[in-house]
Structures are given as C-alpha cells and as structure tokens.
Amino acid sequence: MSFLSILFALLLEQARPLALVNPVHNGIRFWVRWVIRNLDSGKPHHGWMAWSLAVTVPAVVVFLVHWLLVWALGWIAAVVWSVAVLYSTLGFRQFSHHFTLIRDALLAGKEDQARACLAKWMHMDASMLPRSEVVRHVIEYSVVSAHRCVFGVFAWYSLLAVLGLGPAGAVFYRVGEYFYRHTHRLRLPSEPPISPALQANAAQAWAIMDWVPVRITALGFAFVGSFEDAVESWRQHEAQFPGDNDGVVLSATSGAVGVSLGEKDRFGSGQTPQPVHLHAVVGLVWRNVVMWMVFLALLSLARLLG
C-alpha cells in the first residue's frame, strides 16, 4: 500500500502540482497560528502544549479518517485517501520551479536574472553575490527543501504506515516542520510576537523528529553518489557540529557530488560551486527517489509473498 500511495502521489504531483496557495495549506497555517495565538503565554509548559496540539491533532484526524475508510469501504478507499494526503504533503514542485528558473538563467548567462530569482525565492539580498555563491545558495536550499518536502515525508509516512497509522506520519512531519519554520521566521511589526520559550520548544521538537530522517536522506545521497566522500564529509561535520541536522544533509551532498558548500567551505573540500553542479544535484535527488521506490516495492513484495 505504501509503494502504490507514494507512486501515485508522485505521478500526480508531477502532472498537476499543488498550487503554493491552496485550501489545505491555508487551513494548516490558520490552525497553527490560532493555536499559538491562544496558548503561547511565554511559559515552557504552555509552549509544549501548543506544539502538541498543533502538530498531533491534524495527524490524529488523518489517522481516524484512514481507519474509518478501511472499515467502511475497504483498503482501496484507504489508498486513495493516502494518495490525497501525500499529494498535499509532498512538495517537489514547490521548490523545483525556482530551481529551474535560476538554473536556466545561469546557463543562459543571465546572472542578474538568476540573482533576482534567488532573492525572490529566499527573501534575501542577492544583488552582489558572485556566480559561485548564487549556485551555492541554490544547491543548499534545494537539497534541504528536497529533504523536508520529499524524503523526510517518505521516512515518516513509511514508518507510521508500517505501524498501522496510515498517512498520519506525513502530516505529523510536515506540520511539525511548518510549526518550526513559522516560529523562527522574521515577523512583521503587525504580527504578534512568538515567545522565546515557544521558539525553544519548537526547535527542540523539530531537532528530535528530524534526527532520523536527515540521516536516512544523507545515507541515500551517499549510496547514489560518491559513497566514501559523502560519508567522510558527513563524519567530519558530525564531529565539528553535533546536532546540526540540516548540516548532515548538506555535508553528505557536498561529498556525494564533490562540491564545497557553506560559508568558508564549511561542508566538504570539493570544487567551487558551478552551474554544472546543479545538474549533478538534480541527478542525486532523482536517483534517491528511485532508490526509495525500489526499496518500498521490495518491502511490499516481501509482505505479499509472506
């Protein structure tokens, strides 16, 4: 069931990407912000209460609907529900559009256009960035987005699906990621502030729930890229910066494709980022997707034969 659900969700997402502004994501944004607005009193225990309510309630609702469909209509209806949930939580095209625009601009020699697209995507001043720094930022943001929007979803969905919780894992992971991102973004003067206690709770919860997925993603990049270089870069990073989850993905990417990432070559000691490395990163991500699908297909076959 997991293999079919992910396969159909990926095909649907490639054929008809979900718009950046859509009712599902708007509903989650409203829910998370409503919970924070009503429960964030500045105390740690209220922060944990807000996180627990905001993140677990949507996952529980998805789980209950899943088993209601299994009980009332059968597993085919549950697969359709899983496809719909995964379609809403996977976000391949939510970042690949920006990636493609910047890559095409760089390959056409339109560096100013590439900088403008990067500034719009990452909400940063990119007007003075050299070509290599534009490429570096694109690679770093793309692989972290690929992890959070694709491979992290795969990991949590597959884990909880095996435990009989249906697609609840995908929702739990993406809502947790949005909760962390929302509490740590720059706020407008008109927006209510987020207490330091809630920010600390959100960061701690996100670090815990993303610890295993980032290492699965890093291992996947190592398998489909340069294995020894990826593992060595990953090992060195873990020794210097323990607990940096995003850094695990970036260091593995650096070794897998042989490119230096991070400020002052923090990740790896490969080549200076160039547009050719963008093609290497695209191949790395898609090979990891294929490896995931083969793995899930083998698991599904083993369950059928068993």
Beta strands, then each sheet from edge to edge (+ up, - down):
end
